[in-house]
Amino acid sequence: MASSFSHFYKRDAQERLQIIADHSGLSDAQSAQLVSRAAQGDAKALIENYLTAFQLPEGVAVNFQINDHDYVVPMVTEEPSVIAAASNGAKTIADAGGIQAEVKSRLLMGQIVLSDVKVFASIDDWVALHTDELLEVARKAHPTIVSRGGGPRSIRTRDLGEGYVSIDLYADVKAAMGANMLNTMLEAMAEVIQTKLHHTTLFSILSNTADQSLATATCSIPVTALKNATQSGADVAVRIASASRVAQLDPYRAVTHNKGIMNGVDAVVIAMGNDWRAIEAAAHAFAVVDGQYRGLSTWTVQNDQLLGQLTLPLPVGTVGGATKVLPVVKINQQIATVKTPEDLMMIIVSVGLAQNFAALKALVTDGIQKGHMKMQLRSLALSAGATVNELKPMVAYLKTLSDPTAAAAETKLKELRTQIKDDNDAKH
């Protein structure tokens, strides 16, 4: 293996594919699949040891009304029912007046960490005296962003304990995601600190906490809009609020509650070429800000209205990085009419709120499996090899089974194709 993969990163795409095929025993058909996807787009420029393009389905969520404007939102996800749930939740909310969204702040924070500090006050005092100088150093490290109205905004110091001190820089990175930009500023400041403070820095890097890059979405739904065949709207609303409350009290429930929110959030973030891992990390850190992991959203009943609120840290950007390299991102921005990071933040948090509403409503009424199973049966049929035209009869059959399995789907698909062939032969 060592000889085969020696200088693998220097090989061209065809050589890499051949090495992988030989090493893994891929068939000609499997190798052809990788080759057919390898030339798609400009993804090969993003990562090391590029092999092929891994495809995820992209769809659009509809029915979104945010701040009195209608939106169609591209979403990339492999999980059945996510887009359907988001669209369904958005429709109920739109019928009630839509979602109101706002961006409360949009600053990124990075850290310069010192170790072996004997007296925190000495560091704190020095930084206070040299704040203007350090901010100017940061500005000069990235003058382009300053010329666009962004740049460093403030500095603080924190005693982390055990001799560690963090010097934090807050900056406005405008339309960019900003990690490289902020890291450049931090490293420039670190050089000055080491030279003038005579204290070696441990590291300088962006923090993904993003607690100063917050977006909030709210909605108000008349309880009468929630009634179904067996439950009054008031009952459904109270049950949704109660489920929301459990997510505030029980971390075990909160994790699943938040995962449902992130089903929608991540799907939009990926479609827009942003770092979904950073968004996940920031969101889950925000969920434990008071020391206990809690649900990110809250739902309450007031004066015959179900009120929903969701606040998320969303350090997203609309330029640079993958947003520039992957051509479909620009198309997706146009579909969603995204022009600024603030636009994108408000759309993402709104999708999270609608996704959460749909999940909670399903959970406390029909149960979560009813909607899931319909889409799961489609996936089961597809995995058995069904074509798009074969899906309807396949799903109809699988619905009749108490325990639909892959084997049952494969058997039915063979029967269906035999029947179609016999019918065609009979016609001729």
NUBABA-182183 format. One line per 5 residues: number of its first residue (from 1); their letters; for each residue y, z, x of N, C-alpha, C. Coordinates in steps of 0.2 Angstrom, whole numbers, plus 2048, in hexadecimal, padded with zeros to 3 digits. Layout:
! NUBABA-182183
NUM	A	Y/Z/X/Y/Z/X/Y/Z/X; ...
END
This chain:
! NUBABA-182183
1	MASSF	7FA/800/804/800/800/800/806/800/804; 806/804/80A/80C/804/80E/80E/7FE/811; 809/7FA/813/80B/7F3/816/80E/7EE/810; 80B/7EF/80A/80D/7EA/805/814/7EB/802; 816/7F2/802/81C/7F4/800/821/7F5/805
6	SHFYK	820/7F3/80B/824/7F4/811/82A/7EF/810; 830/7F2/810/837/7EE/80F/836/7EB/808; 834/7EE/803/833/7EB/7FC/83A/7E9/7FA; 83F/7ED/7FB/846/7EC/7F9/849/7E6/7FB; 846/7E3/801/848/7DD/804/845/7D7/801
11	RDAQE	840/7D8/7FD/83C/7D2/7FB/840/7CF/7F5; 83F/7C8/7F4/842/7C5/7EE/83E/7C7/7E8; 841/7C5/7E2/83E/7C7/7DB/836/7C5/7DB; 835/7BF/7DD/82F/7BC/7DC/82A/7BF/7E1; 82C/7C1/7E7/827/7C5/7EB/826/7CB/7E9
16	RLQII	82B/7CF/7E6/829/7D6/7E3/824/7D5/7DD; 825/7D0/7D9/821/7CF/7D3/819/7CE/7D6; 819/7CA/7DB/812/7C9/7DE/80F/7CF/7E1; 813/7D3/7E4/810/7D9/7E7/80E/7DE/7E2; 812/7DF/7DD/810/7E3/7D7/80A/7E1/7D4
21	ADHSG	80A/7DA/7D2/804/7D7/7CF/7FD/7D8/7D3; 7FE/7D7/7D9/7F8/7D8/7DE/7F6/7E0/7DE; 7FB/7E4/7DF/7FA/7EB/7DF/7F7/7EE/7D9; 7F9/7EC/7D3/7F7/7EF/7CD/7F2/7EB/7C9; 7F0/7E5/7CC/7EB/7E1/7C9/7ED/7DE/7C2
26	LSDAQ	7F3/7DC/7C2/7F6/7D9/7BC/7F3/7D2/7BB; 7F2/7D0/7B5/7EF/7CA/7B3/7F5/7C4/7B3; 7F3/7BE/7B3/7F8/7B9/7B3/7FC/7B9/7AD; 7FA/7BB/7A8/7FE/7BC/7A2/803/7C1/7A2; 800/7C7/7A5/805/7CD/7A6/80A/7CB/7AB
31	SAQLV	809/7C8/7B0/80E/7C6/7B5/813/7C1/7B2; 810/7BD/7AE/815/7B8/7AB/81A/7BB/7A6; 818/7C1/7A3/81C/7C4/79F/822/7C7/7A3; 820/7CA/7A9/825/7CD/7AD/82A/7C8/7B0; 827/7C2/7B2/82B/7BC/7B4/830/7BA/7AF
36	SRAAQ	82E/7B9/7A9/832/7B7/7A3/838/7BB/7A2; 837/7C2/7A3/83D/7C6/7A2/841/7C7/7A8; 83E/7C6/7AE/842/7C7/7B4/849/7C4/7B5; 849/7BE/7B2/84F/7BA/7B2/855/7BC/7AD; 853/7C0/7A9/858/7C2/7A3/85E/7C6/7A6
41	GDAKA	864/7C3/7A5/86A/7C7/7A6/86B/7C8/7AD; 86F/7CD/7AE/871/7CF/7B5/86F/7D6/7B7; 86A/7D8/7B4/867/7DF/7B5/865/7E0/7BC; 863/7DA/7BF/860/7DB/7C6/865/7DE/7CB; 86B/7DD/7C9/871/7DF/7CE/872/7E6/7CD
46	LIENY	86F/7EA/7C8/871/7F1/7C7/86D/7F6/7CB; 866/7F4/7CC/862/7F9/7CF/85E/7F6/7D5; 85A/7FB/7D8/857/7F9/7DE/850/7F7/7DC; 84D/7F3/7E1/846/7F0/7E0/845/7ED/7D9; 849/7E9/7D7/849/7E6/7D0/843/7E2/7CF
51	LTAFQ	83F/7E4/7C9/839/7E0/7C8/83A/7DB/7C2; 83C/7DE/7BC/83D/7DA/7B6/842/7DE/7B1; 843/7DB/7AC/847/7DE/7A7/843/7E1/7A1; 844/7E7/7A0/840/7EB/79B/844/7EB/794; 841/7E8/78F/845/7E6/789/844/7EC/784
56	LPEGV	84A/7EE/781/84A/7F3/77C/84D/7EF/776; 84B/7F1/770/84E/7ED/76A/855/7F0/769; 859/7EB/767/860/7ED/765/861/7EB/75D; 864/7EF/759/866/7ED/753/86D/7F0/751; 86F/7F0/74B/876/7F2/749/875/7F7/744
61	AVNFQ	879/7FC/744/87A/801/73E/880/7FF/73A; 87F/7FF/734/884/7FC/72F/887/802/72B; 88C/800/727/88E/805/722/893/80A/725; 895/80A/72B/899/80F/72E/8A0/80E/72C; 8A3/813/72A/8AB/813/729/8AE/819/72C
66	INDHD	8B1/817/732/8B4/81D/736/8BC/81C/736; 8BF/821/734/8C7/821/734/8C9/81B/730; 8C6/81A/72A/8C8/815/725/8C7/80E/728; 8C3/80D/72D/8C1/806/730/8B9/805/72F; 8B7/7FF/72E/8B0/7FE/72D/8AD/7FC/734
71	YVVPM	8A7/7FE/736/8A4/7FD/73C/89D/7FA/73C; 89B/7F6/740/894/7F4/741/892/7F6/748; 88D/7FA/749/88C/7FE/74F/886/7FB/753; 886/7F8/758/880/7F6/75C/87C/7FC/75E; 875/7FC/75E/871/802/760/86B/7FF/763
76	VTEEP	869/802/769/863/800/76D/85F/806/76D; 859/805/769/854/80A/769/84D/807/767; 848/80B/76A/841/809/768/83E/80D/763; 842/812/760/83F/817/75B/840/814/754; 83B/813/750/83C/811/749/840/816/745
81	SVIAA	844/813/741/847/817/73C/84E/819/73E; 850/819/744/856/81C/747/85C/818/744; 85C/811/744/861/80D/742/861/80D/73A; 85C/80D/737/85C/80E/730/85F/814/72D; 85D/81A/731/860/820/72F/867/821/730
86	ASNGA	869/81E/736/871/81E/737/874/81A/732; 872/814/730/875/810/72B/875/813/724; 86F/817/722/86F/81A/71C/873/820/71B; 874/824/721/878/82A/721/87F/827/721; 881/822/724/888/820/724/88A/81D/71D
91	KTIAD	885/81A/71A/887/818/713/889/81D/70E; 885/823/70E/887/828/70A/88E/82B/70C; 88F/82C/712/895/82F/714/89B/82A/713; 89A/823/714/89F/81E/712/8A1/81F/70B; 89C/81F/707/89D/820/6FF/8A1/826/6FE
96	AGGIQ	8A1/82B/702/8A5/831/701/8AC/831/704; 8AD/82B/707/8B4/82B/70B/8B4/82A/712; 8AE/82A/715/8AD/828/71C/8AD/82E/721; 8AD/82C/727/8AD/831/72D/8B4/831/730; 8B7/837/731/8BD/838/735/8BB/83A/73C
101	AEVKS	8BD/836/741/8BC/838/748/8C2/838/74C; 8C2/83C/751/8C7/83D/756/8C5/83F/75D; 8C9/83D/762/8C7/83F/769/8CC/844/76A; 8C9/84A/76C/8CD/850/76D/8D0/850/774; 8CC/84D/779/8CE/84D/780/8CA/848/783
106	RLLMG	8CC/845/789/8C8/841/78D/8CA/841/794; 8C7/847/797/8C8/848/79E/8C1/849/7A1; 8C0/847/7A7/8BA/848/7AB/8BC/84E/7B0; 8B6/852/7B2/8B7/857/7B7/8B2/856/7BD; 8B4/857/7C3/8B0/857/7C8/8B1/85E/7CD
111	QIVLS	8AC/85F/7D1/8AC/865/7D5/8AC/864/7DC; 8B0/868/7E0/8AF/869/7E7/8AC/870/7E8; 8A6/871/7EA/8A3/878/7EA/8A3/87A/7F2; 8A6/880/7F3/8A6/884/7F9/8A0/889/7F9; 89D/88A/7FF/898/88F/7FF/89A/894/804
116	DVKVF	897/89A/804/898/8A0/809/8A0/8A2/809; 8A2/8A2/803/8A9/8A5/802/8A9/8AC/802; 8AD/8AF/806/8AD/8B7/806/8B2/8BA/801; 8B8/8B7/800/8BC/8B9/7FB/8BF/8B4/7F7; 8BD/8B4/7F0/8BF/8AE/7EC/8C7/8AE/7EB
121	ASIDD	8CA/8B3/7EB/8D1/8B3/7EA/8D5/8AF/7F0; 8D2/8AF/7F6/8D5/8AB/7FB/8D5/8A4/7FA; 8CF/8A2/7F7/8CF/89A/7F5/8D3/899/7EF; 8D3/89D/7EA/8D7/89C/7E4/8DE/89C/7E6; 8E1/8A0/7EA/8E8/8A0/7EC/8EA/89A/7F0
126	WVALH	8E5/898/7F4/8E7/892/7F8/8E7/88C/7F4; 8E2/88B/7EF/8E2/885/7EB/8E9/885/7E6; 8EB/88B/7E4/8F1/88B/7E0/8F7/889/7E4; 8F7/88B/7EA/8FD/889/7EE/8FD/882/7F0; 8F7/87F/7F0/8F6/878/7F3/8F4/873/7ED
131	TDELL	8F5/875/7E7/8F3/871/7E1/8F6/86A/7E1; 8FD/86A/7E2/901/864/7E2/8FE/85F/7E8; 8FD/862/7ED/8FB/85E/7F3/8F4/85B/7F2; 8EF/85F/7EF/8E9/85D/7ED/8E9/857/7E8; 8ED/858/7E3/8ED/853/7DE/8F0/84C/7E1
136	EVARK	8F5/84D/7E5/8F8/847/7E8/8F2/843/7ED; 8EE/847/7F0/8E9/844/7F4/8E4/841/7EF; 8E2/844/7EA/8DE/840/7E5/8E1/83A/7E2; 8E7/83A/7E1/8EB/834/7DE/8EB/82F/7E3; 8EC/830/7EA/8EC/82B/7EF/8E5/828/7F0
141	AHPTI	8E0/82C/7EE/8D9/82A/7EF/8D7/825/7EA; 8DA/824/7E5/8D9/81F/7E0/8DF/81D/7DC; 8E3/81A/7E0/8EA/818/7DD/8EA/813/7D7; 8E4/80F/7D7/8E4/80A/7D1/8E4/80E/7CA; 8E0/813/7CA/8E0/817/7C3/8E6/81A/7C2
146	VSRGG	8EA/81C/7C7/8F0/81F/7C6/8F5/81A/7C3; 8F5/814/7C6/8F9/80E/7C4/8F8/80D/7BC; 8F2/80E/7BA/8F0/80D/7B3/8F2/813/7AE; 8F5/818/7B1/8F7/81E/7AD/8F2/823/7AD; 8EC/823/7B1/8E7/828/7B2/8E8/82C/7B8
151	GPRSI	8E3/82F/7BA/8E3/832/7C1/8E2/83A/7C0; 8E2/83E/7C5/8E1/845/7C5/8E6/848/7C1; 8E4/84E/7BD/8E8/851/7B9/8E9/859/7BA; 8E4/85C/7BC/8E5/863/7BE/8DF/865/7C2; 8E0/86B/7C5/8DB/86E/7C9/8DA/876/7C8
156	RTRDL	8D4/878/7C8/8D3/87F/7C7/8CD/882/7CC; 8CD/888/7CD/8C7/88B/7D1/8C3/890/7CD; 8BD/890/7CF/8B8/895/7CB/8B4/898/7D0; 8B3/89F/7CF/8AE/8A3/7D3/8A7/8A2/7D0; 8A3/89F/7D4/89C/89E/7D1/897/8A4/7D3
161	GEGYV	89A/8A8/7D7/895/8AE/7D9/891/8AC/7DF; 88F/8B1/7E3/88B/8B0/7E8/88E/8AC/7EE; 895/8AD/7EE/898/8A9/7F4/89A/8A2/7F2; 898/89F/7EC/89A/898/7EA/8A0/898/7E6; 8A4/893/7E8/8AB/892/7E4/8AB/88B/7E3
166	SIDLY	8AD/889/7DC/8AE/882/7DA/8B6/881/7D9; 8B8/87C/7DD/8BF/879/7DC/8BE/873/7D7; 8C1/873/7D1/8BF/86E/7CC/8C6/86A/7CB; 8C4/863/7CB/8CA/85E/7CA/8C9/85B/7C3; 8CE/85B/7BF/8CE/857/7B9/8D2/851/7B9
171	ADVKA	8CF/84B/7B7/8D2/845/7B8/8D1/841/7B1; 8D6/83C/7B0/8D6/837/7AB/8D4/831/7AE; 8CE/82E/7AC/8CB/828/7AF/8CC/822/7AB; 8D0/823/7A6/8D2/81D/7A1/8CC/81A/79E; 8CB/814/79F/8C5/810/79B/8BF/811/79F
176	AMGAN	8BE/813/7A5/8B8/813/7A9/8B4/819/7A7; 8AD/819/7A9/8A9/81F/7A9/8AB/824/7AE; 8AD/821/7B4/8B1/825/7B8/8AE/829/7BE; 8A7/829/7BE/8A4/82D/7C3/8A6/82C/7CA; 8A5/825/7CC/8A7/823/7D3/8AE/825/7D4
181	MLNTM	8B3/823/7CF/8BA/825/7D0/8BB/82C/7D2; 8B8/830/7CE/8B9/838/7CF/8B6/83A/7D5; 8B0/838/7D7/8AD/83A/7DD/8B1/838/7E3; 8B5/832/7E3/8B9/830/7E8/8BF/835/7E9; 8C2/837/7E4/8C7/83C/7E4/8C5/842/7E7
186	LEAMA	8BF/845/7E4/8BD/84B/7E7/8BB/84B/7EE; 8B9/846/7F1/8B7/846/7F8/8BD/845/7FC; 8C2/842/7F9/8C9/842/7FD/8CC/849/7FD; 8CC/84C/7F8/8CE/853/7F7/8CA/858/7FC; 8C3/857/7FC/8BF/85B/800/8C1/85B/808
191	EVIQT	8C3/855/80A/8C5/854/811/8CB/858/812; 8D0/858/80E/8D6/85C/80F/8D4/864/80F; 8D0/866/80A/8CE/86D/80A/8CA/86F/810; 8C6/86B/813/8C2/86D/819/8C7/86D/81F; 8CC/869/81F/8D0/868/825/8D5/86E/824
196	KLHHT	8D8/870/81F/8DE/874/81E/8DB/87B/81C; 8D6/87C/818/8D3/882/816/8CE/885/81B; 8CC/880/820/8C7/882/825/8C1/885/822; 8BF/882/81C/8B8/884/819/8B4/87E/817; 8AE/87D/819/8AA/877/818/8A8/877/811
201	TLFSI	8A8/871/80E/8A6/871/807/89F/86F/807; 89C/872/801/894/871/801/893/86A/7FE; 897/868/7F8/896/861/7F5/89C/860/7F1; 89D/85A/7EF/8A3/858/7EB/8A0/852/7E6; 8A0/854/7DF/89D/84F/7DB/8A0/850/7D4
206	LSNTA	89F/84B/7D0/8A1/84B/7C9/89C/850/7C5; 89F/854/7C0/89B/858/7BB/89A/854/7B5; 894/854/7B3/892/850/7AC/893/854/7A6; 896/85A/7A7/897/85F/7A1/89C/85C/79C; 8A1/858/79E/8A5/855/79A/8A8/859/794
211	DQSLA	8A9/85F/795/8AC/863/78F/8B3/862/78E; 8B6/85E/792/8BD/85C/790/8BE/854/78F; 8B8/852/78C/8B8/84B/78A/8B4/84B/783; 8B7/84E/77E/8B4/84F/778/8B6/84B/772; 8B1/849/76E/8B3/845/768/8B0/849/762
216	TATCS	8B3/849/75C/8B1/84D/756/8B1/848/750; 8AB/848/74C/8AB/845/746/8AA/84A/740; 8AD/848/73B/8AC/84D/735/8AB/848/72F; 8A8/84B/72A/8A8/848/723/8A7/84D/71E; 8A9/84A/718/8A8/84F/712/8A5/84B/70C
221	IPVTA	89F/84D/70A/89B/84A/705/89A/84E/6FE; 89C/84B/6F9/89B/84F/6F2/894/850/6F1; 893/856/6EF/88B/858/6EF/888/854/6E9; 88C/851/6E5/889/84D/6DF/886/847/6E2; 888/845/6E8/886/83F/6EB/87F/840/6EE
226	LKNAT	87D/846/6EE/876/847/6F2/870/848/6ED; 871/848/6E7/86C/849/6E2/867/844/6E3; 860/846/6E1/85B/841/6E1/857/842/6DB; 851/83F/6DA/84D/83F/6D4/84B/847/6D3; 84A/84B/6D8/847/851/6D6/84C/857/6D8
231	QSGAD	851/856/6DC/856/85B/6DE/85D/85A/6DC; 861/85F/6DA/868/85E/6D9/86C/85D/6E0; 871/85A/6DF/875/859/6E5/877/85F/6E8; 879/864/6E4/87B/86B/6E7/875/86E/6EB; 86F/86D/6E8/869/870/6EC/868/86C/6F2
236	VAVRI	869/866/6F3/868/862/6F9/86D/864/6FE; 873/865/6FC/879/867/700/877/86E/703; 875/873/6FF/874/879/702/86E/879/707; 869/875/705/863/875/70A/865/871/710; 86A/86C/710/86C/869/717/870/86E/71B
241	ASASR	875/872/717/879/877/71B/874/87D/71D; 86F/87F/71A/86A/884/71C/866/881/722; 864/87B/722/861/878/728/865/878/72E; 86C/876/72D/871/876/732/871/87D/735; 872/882/731/872/889/733/86C/88B/737
246	VAQLD	866/889/735/861/88B/739/861/888/741; 864/882/741/865/880/748/86A/883/74C; 86F/887/749/873/88C/74C/870/892/74E; 86B/894/74B/867/89B/74C/861/89A/751; 85E/894/750/857/894/754/857/88E/759
251	PYRAV	857/890/75F/857/88A/764/851/885/763; 84B/888/761/846/883/760/847/87E/75B; 84B/880/756/84D/87B/751/853/877/753; 857/87A/757/85D/876/75A/85C/871/75E; 856/871/762/854/86C/767/853/866/763
256	THNKG	84F/866/75D/84D/861/759/853/85E/755; 857/863/753/85D/861/74F/861/85C/754; 862/85E/75A/867/85A/75E/863/854/761; 85D/854/761/859/84E/763/85A/849/75E; 85B/84B/758/85C/846/752/863/843/753
261	IMNGV	868/847/755/86F/845/756/86F/83F/75B; 86B/841/761/86B/83D/767/867/837/766; 863/836/761/860/830/75F/865/82A/75E; 86A/82C/75A/86F/827/759/874/827/75F; 876/82C/761/87B/82C/767/878/828/76D
266	DAVVI	872/829/76F/870/826/775/86F/81E/774; 86D/81D/76D/86C/815/76C/873/812/76C; 878/815/76A/87F/811/76B/881/811/772; 880/817/776/882/817/77D/87E/812/781; 878/811/780/874/80C/784/877/805/782
271	AMGND	878/804/77C/87B/7FD/779/881/7FC/77D; 885/801/77E/88C/800/781/88C/800/789; 886/800/78C/885/800/793/888/806/797; 887/80C/793/889/812/796/883/817/798; 885/81C/79B/880/821/79E/87D/825/799
276	WRAIE	878/824/796/875/828/791/873/82F/793; 870/82F/79A/86E/835/79D/874/83A/79D; 87A/838/79F/87F/83C/7A0/881/83F/799; 881/83A/794/883/83D/78D/87E/842/78B; 878/841/78C/873/846/78A/874/84D/78D
281	AAAHA	875/84C/794/876/853/798/87C/856/795; 882/852/794/888/856/792/887/859/78B; 883/855/786/882/857/780/87E/85E/77F; 879/85E/783/875/864/783/878/86A/786; 87C/869/78B/880/86E/78E/885/871/789
286	FAVVD	888/86C/786/88D/86E/781/88A/872/77B; 883/871/77A/880/875/775/87E/87C/776; 87F/87E/77D/87E/884/77F/884/888/782; 88A/885/780/890/888/783/891/88F/782; 88E/892/77C/890/899/77B/88A/89E/77E
291	GQYRG	885/89A/781/880/89E/784/879/89D/780; 879/89B/77A/873/899/776/873/892/774; 86E/88F/775/86D/888/773/86D/887/76C; 872/883/769/873/882/762/874/87B/760; 873/87A/759/874/873/757/87B/871/758
296	LSTWT	87C/86B/75A/883/868/75B/887/867/755; 884/866/750/887/864/749/887/86A/745; 88C/86B/740/88C/870/73B/88D/86D/734; 889/86F/72F/88A/86D/728/88B/873/724; 890/873/720/891/878/71B/893/876/714
301	VQNDQ	892/87A/70F/894/878/708/89A/87C/706; 8A0/878/705/8A6/87B/702/8A9/878/6FC; 8AA/87B/6F7/8AD/878/6F1/8AA/872/6EF; 8A3/872/6EE/8A0/86C/6EC/8A0/866/6F0; 8A1/868/6F7/8A1/862/6FC/89C/865/702
306	LLGQL	898/860/704/894/861/70A/899/85F/710; 89A/863/715/89F/862/71A/89B/861/721; 89B/85C/724/898/85B/72B/89D/85B/730; 89B/85D/736/89F/85D/73C/89B/85C/742; 89C/858/747/899/857/74D/89E/856/753
311	TLPLP	89E/85A/758/8A2/859/75E/89D/858/764; 89F/853/768/89A/851/76D/89F/84F/774; 89C/851/779/89F/84F/780/89D/848/781; 8A1/843/782/8A0/83C/782/8A3/839/788; 8A1/83A/78E/8A5/837/794/8A3/82F/795
316	VGTVG	8A5/82B/790/8A3/824/790/8A9/820/792; 8A7/81A/794/8AC/815/796/8AB/80E/793; 8B0/80A/794/8AF/803/791/8B0/7FE/796; 8B1/800/79D/8B1/7FB/7A2/8AD/7FE/7A8; 8AC/7F9/7AD/8A8/7FB/7B3/8A1/7FC/7B2
321	GATKV	89D/7FD/7B7/896/7FF/7B7/892/7F9/7B3; 88D/7FC/7B0/889/7F7/7AC/88D/7F4/7A6; 892/7F6/7A4/896/7F3/79F/899/7EC/7A1; 899/7EC/7A8/89C/7E5/7AA/896/7E1/7AC; 890/7E3/7AE/88B/7DF/7B1/887/7DD/7AB
326	LPVVK	885/7E0/7A6/881/7DE/7A0/885/7DB/79B; 884/7D4/79A/889/7D0/796/888/7D2/78F; 883/7D5/78C/882/7D7/785/887/7DD/784; 889/7E1/789/88D/7E6/787/894/7E4/784; 896/7DF/787/89D/7DC/785/89C/7DA/77E
331	INQQI	896/7D7/77C/895/7D4/775/895/7DA/771; 891/7DF/773/891/7E5/76F/897/7E9/76D; 89B/7E9/773/8A2/7EC/772/8A6/7E8/76C; 8A5/7E1/76C/8A9/7DD/768/8A6/7DE/761; 89F/7DF/760/89C/7E0/759/89F/7E6/756
336	ATVKT	8A0/7EC/75B/8A2/7F2/758/8A9/7F3/759; 8AD/7EE/75A/8B4/7EE/75B/8B7/7F4/760; 8B3/7F4/765/8B5/7FA/76A/8BA/7F7/76F; 8C0/7FA/770/8C5/7F7/774/8C6/7FD/77A; 8C5/803/778/8C7/809/77D/8C1/80E/77D
341	PEDLM	8C1/812/782/8BC/817/782/8BC/81C/77C; 8C2/81D/77A/8C3/821/774/8C0/81E/76D; 8C1/817/76D/8BD/814/767/8B6/815/768; 8B3/814/76D/8AC/815/76E/8AA/81D/76D; 8AD/821/770/8AC/828/76E/8AC/82A/767
346	MIIVS	8B0/827/763/8B1/829/75C/8AB/826/758; 8A9/820/75A/8A3/81C/757/89D/820/759; 89C/822/75F/896/826/761/895/82C/75D; 89A/830/75D/89A/837/75A/899/836/752; 89B/830/74F/89A/82F/748/893/82D/747
351	VGLAQ	890/829/74B/889/827/74B/885/82E/74B; 886/832/750/883/838/750/883/83C/74A; 889/83D/747/88A/840/741/885/83D/73B; 886/837/73A/882/833/735/87B/834/736; 879/833/73C/872/834/73E/86F/83B/73C
356	NFAAL	873/840/73D/871/847/73C/871/848/735; 876/845/731/876/846/72A/86F/843/727; 86E/83D/729/868/83A/726/862/83E/727; 861/840/72D/85B/844/72F/85A/84B/72B; 860/84E/72B/860/855/727/85E/853/720
361	KALVT	861/84E/71D/860/84D/716/859/84B/715; 856/847/719/84F/845/718/84A/84C/719; 84C/850/71E/848/856/720/848/85A/71A; 84D/85B/716/84D/860/711/84C/85E/70A; 84A/857/70A/849/854/703/842/851/703
366	DGIQK	841/84B/705/83A/847/705/836/84A/70B; 839/84C/710/835/84E/716/837/848/71B; 836/84A/722/838/845/727/833/83F/727; 82D/840/725/828/83B/727/828/835/722; 82B/836/71C/82B/830/717/82F/82A/71B
371	GHMKM	835/82B/71D/839/825/720/836/823/727; 833/828/72B/830/827/731/82A/822/730; 826/824/72B/81F/821/72B/820/81A/729; 825/818/725/826/811/723/827/80D/72A; 82C/80F/72E/82D/80C/734/827/80C/739
376	QLRSL	824/812/739/81E/812/73D/818/80E/73B; 818/80C/735/813/807/733/814/800/735; 81B/7FF/735/81D/7F8/738/81B/7F8/740; 81C/7FD/743/81B/7FE/74A/813/7FD/74B; 80F/800/747/808/800/748/805/7F9/746
381	ALSAG	808/7F5/742/806/7EF/740/808/7EA/746; 80E/7EB/749/810/7E7/74E/80C/7E8/754; 80A/7EE/756/806/7F0/75B/7FF/7ED/75B; 7FD/7EC/755/7F6/7E8/753/7F7/7E1/754; 7FD/7DE/755/7FE/7D7/756/801/7D3/751
386	ATVNE	803/7D7/74B/806/7D3/746/80C/7D0/747; 80D/7CA/744/813/7C6/745/818/7C9/740; 81E/7C7/740/823/7C9/73B/821/7C7/734; 81E/7C1/733/81C/7BE/72D/816/7C2/72A; 813/7C6/72F/80D/7C9/72D/80E/7D1/72B
391	LKPMV	814/7D3/72D/816/7DA/72C/816/7DC/725; 818/7D9/720/819/7DB/719/812/7DD/716; 80D/7D8/717/806/7DA/714/803/7DF/718; 804/7DF/71F/801/7E4/723/803/7EB/721; 80A/7EC/720/80D/7F3/71F/80B/7F5/718
396	AYLKT	80A/7F0/713/808/7F2/70C/801/7F5/70D; 7FD/7F2/711/7F6/7F4/711/7F6/7FB/715; 7F9/7FC/71A/7F9/802/71E/7FB/808/71A; 800/806/715/803/80C/711/7FD/80F/70C; 7F8/80B/70B/7F3/80D/706/7EE/812/70A
401	LSDPT	7EE/812/710/7EA/816/714/7EC/81D/715; 7E8/822/714/7EA/829/716/7EB/82A/71D; 7E7/827/721/7E8/827/728/7E8/821/72C; 7EE/81D/72C/7EE/817/72F/7ED/817/736; 7E9/813/739/7E7/813/740/7E8/80C/743
406	AAAAE	7E8/80C/74A/7E9/805/74D/7E2/801/74C; 7DD/804/74C/7D6/801/74A/7D7/7FD/743; 7D9/801/73E/7DA/7FF/738/7DF/7F9/737; 7E4/7FA/73B/7E9/7F4/73B/7E6/7EE/73E; 7E3/7EE/743/7E0/7E9/747/7DA/7E5/742
411	TKLKE	7D6/7E9/73F/7D1/7E7/73A/7D5/7E3/734; 7DA/7E6/732/7DD/7E3/72C/7E1/7DC/72E; 7E4/7DC/734/7E7/7D6/737/7E2/7D0/737; 7DC/7D2/73A/7D7/7CD/73A/7D5/7CA/734; 7D4/7CF/72F/7D3/7CD/728/7D8/7C8/725
416	LRTQI	7DE/7CA/726/7E4/7C7/723/7E4/7C0/726; 7E3/7BF/72D/7E4/7B8/730/7DE/7B4/72E; 7D8/7B7/72D/7D2/7B3/72A/7D3/7B1/723; 7D6/7B5/71F/7D8/7B3/718/7DD/7AD/718; 7E2/7AE/71C/7E7/7A9/71D/7E4/7A2/71F
421	KDDND	7E0/7A2/724/7DC/79C/726/7D8/799/721; 7D4/79D/71D/7D0/79B/718/7D4/798/713; 7DA/79B/711/7DE/798/70C/7E1/791/70E; 7E3/791/714/7E6/78A/717/7E0/785/717; 7DA/787/719/7D5/782/719/7D3/77F/712
426	AKH	7D4/784/70D/7D2/782/706/7D7/77D/704; 7DD/77E/706/7E3/779/704/7E2/772/706; 7DE/772/70C/7DD/76B/70F/7D6/769/70E
END
